[in-house]
């Protein structure tokens, strides 16, 4: 395991663009903390975002996991090129000839995906904990450890997304096309959802089907946190709108995404195994 | 003899095309094997299969008696196929370090092998800045990192300039002299002729010869002759029971013996008939001629 990790680590470390992108990604993850600096002080209107309760425990876990997940696109570029380059440089061929098995090759990539997802989760955890300890109105231990499942969801979401990127990089072998395909896939899911809503028979709920689509399932893992904010709720109450949306992490979504994660792994292996180099 | 590789009925089809057709051969320790065949005869596909990058359609192969999985066995092999494939953004030394990790050999070998291929002074430069000759030499260093039990080279001098060809050849000679088993695929016959003890000849994916270079042709060589009286010479040769065929090529007469015939025997026989020879030489066909005869025979 350590050997496989080091093989991939050496490849990534030597590649300058990967290094820069990974660096930028972790800086951006940390920059969530900058939200705390948003302050308006215009005469009678004093507004400090950090004081609006977004960093309250346990809400901060949800909020930061949601925001942090947006930055994953940076790593998508790294991961897609991580495999696509192996094909364009034909180094995958040389790796296999040198005595790496196809399964080991895949595992060296997946160990790196795991490491990236784990470090990201750790980052979100530490940043949220610090922000919470500074700004939260409630600092009791029992409240702090509430809702930690959002971090688990964040981790699984990243793993599945990275797995998809790795699969696309392997299948398409060209970084730019693979990323383009990811965009097209997102649109395709939206299109399918629209068609389902429009054309599906009565006994079929479009939402229920849409829930199983990979990208949508990933986004369902951590639903938007804004409707939970008391400020937003108050506003909704005033305009007479009922906010009854469930924004919890749902077990079924975790299950769906985990299955997708495994499917991406298995498909990538199948592809590697069957393809002649 | 220790068996290194055994190939049995190995076949690869790409759609309708049969690139490699039921190939069977075996490689023993200490010999230098040449793999001959024109472009597209299936050399690279065969090597691809035994090196785990091309999936065989049928047939089997086993490394070192088949006690290990192929990828484990490949750690004991050194191979370069076609172009040198390395990470362009890594330095020569970093690339070799990665290979050490994959092959699970200590990094201490890197310096030694870089010195062998004369790249020590460029080891901290990125691979993409290397010339083709340097890339190929780095590939050789990389293949030697594990002190392999067999070295597989596929067209190692392809695309190199004369100086590069000479350098790579020198390295191959050096390695062969150390007693390393080598499998060298090439369409350059003199390259194979100079180093190989055994040859495998392929044509359109089929194996048309496998065995020692010396036994490639069953004939006993031929004689080149010339005499002051050409007519008498021809007559004498045709009457000689030891000669099976006579032909004229330019100013010379070529005579093919039935069995091994010593040059003195022929000379005495002709002199006793009063023929004055002005030229007499015993020749063997070069590998190139043998190869052409062989491929022509199989086409018919």
Interface residues (C-beta under 8 A of the other chain):
Chain A: X3 X6 X7 X10 X11 X14 X15 X16 X89 X90 X91 X93 X94 X95 X96 X97 X98 X99 X100 X101 X102 X104 X273 X274 X276 X277
Chain B: X48 X51 X52 X53 X54 X55 X69 X70 X71 X72 X73 X74 X75 X77 X79 X81 X83 X85 X86 X87 X88 X89 X90 X94 X97 X98 X99 X101 X102 X103 X104 X142
